[in-house]
Amino acid sequence: AQSVTQPDIHITVSEGASLELRCNYSYGATPYLFWYVQSPGQGLQLLLKYFSGDTLVQGIKGFEAEFKRSQSSFNLRKPSVHWSDAAEYFCAVGESGGGADGLTFGKGTHLIIQP
Amino acid sequence: GAGVSQSPSNKVTEKGKDVELRCDPISGHTALYWYRQSLGQGLEFLIYFQGNSAPDKSGLPSDRFSAERTGGSVSTLTIQRTQQEDSAVYLCASSLAVSTLQETQYFGPGTRLLVL
């Protein structure tokens, strides 16, 4: 069965500093990979997704993620964070070639922005 | 346009009572998903619908959980004889199709369920 690990439960970053959120997945075939953000009181919003092709994926709000098959990782990055980026971030994996089982989510990383 | 809507936004119930949670997907979206977000388990997939087809119920945690989708649009998640461990936020998502995960799932704001 597929699984997703987000090793960092909380991360604190100063405003303007760079950010990297880690995500590792376990899946036998080519995964479909996603990053979602959940702000307080808000629903989940898709930041970016990877299916194939260029391993560096650009998303909304200045985020990007890089798929590294050799490391089974899909880390999320942003060069300079803003206070509005404070939220919960979820990495998710889906089964390529079908969506029957929905998405498998990591437990999330809570991002805190220091002024 | 309108996003995925869910009602109620909050629900408090007593242990043993039945509850119904409603999801209105984005118009034109044929695929609909239910997820549960709880402190101990994170986000877990429950069930999905594609149009009017029979749903894949493999993710439902117990036979107290059921879901239906009327006319390929609105869906209702029903929890019978609620237990305290059912307390969670129930999220609904919809997408254009379920045949490929390349279709983005759009999530609703969720229903926060508290079982006393």
HADDOCK unambig.tbl for C-alpha pairs under 7 A between the chains (distance, minus, plus):
assign (segid A and resid 42 and name CA) (segid B and resid 109 and name CA) 5.65 0.50 0.50
assign (segid A and resid 43 and name CA) (segid B and resid 107 and name CA) 5.86 0.50 0.50
assign (segid A and resid 43 and name CA) (segid B and resid 108 and name CA) 5.51 0.50 0.50
assign (segid A and resid 43 and name CA) (segid B and resid 109 and name CA) 4.18 0.50 0.50
assign (segid A and resid 43 and name CA) (segid B and resid 110 and name CA) 6.79 0.50 0.50
assign (segid A and resid 44 and name CA) (segid B and resid 107 and name CA) 5.59 0.50 0.50
assign (segid A and resid 94 and name CA) (segid B and resid 101 and name CA) 6.73 0.50 0.50
assign (segid A and resid 96 and name CA) (segid B and resid 101 and name CA) 6.99 0.50 0.50
assign (segid A and resid 97 and name CA) (segid B and resid 100 and name CA) 5.96 0.50 0.50
assign (segid A and resid 98 and name CA) (segid B and resid 99 and name CA) 5.43 0.50 0.50
assign (segid A and resid 98 and name CA) (segid B and resid 100 and name CA) 5.04 0.50 0.50
assign (segid A and resid 98 and name CA) (segid B and resid 101 and name CA) 6.46 0.50 0.50
assign (segid A and resid 99 and name CA) (segid B and resid 98 and name CA) 5.43 0.50 0.50
assign (segid A and resid 99 and name CA) (segid B and resid 99 and name CA) 5.97 0.50 0.50
assign (segid A and resid 99 and name CA) (segid B and resid 100 and name CA) 5.59 0.50 0.50
assign (segid A and resid 99 and name CA) (segid B and resid 101 and name CA) 5.32 0.50 0.50
assign (segid A and resid 102 and name CA) (segid B and resid 45 and name CA) 6.02 0.50 0.50
assign (segid A and resid 103 and name CA) (segid B and resid 45 and name CA) 6.59 0.50 0.50
assign (segid A and resid 104 and name CA) (segid B and resid 44 and name CA) 6.79 0.50 0.50
assign (segid A and resid 104 and name CA) (segid B and resid 45 and name CA) 6.93 0.50 0.50
assign (segid A and resid 105 and name CA) (segid B and resid 43 and name CA) 5.87 0.50 0.50
assign (segid A and resid 105 and name CA) (segid B and resid 44 and name CA) 6.89 0.50 0.50
assign (segid A and resid 107 and name CA) (segid B and resid 42 and name CA) 4.91 0.50 0.50
assign (segid A and resid 107 and name CA) (segid B and resid 43 and name CA) 6.83 0.50 0.50
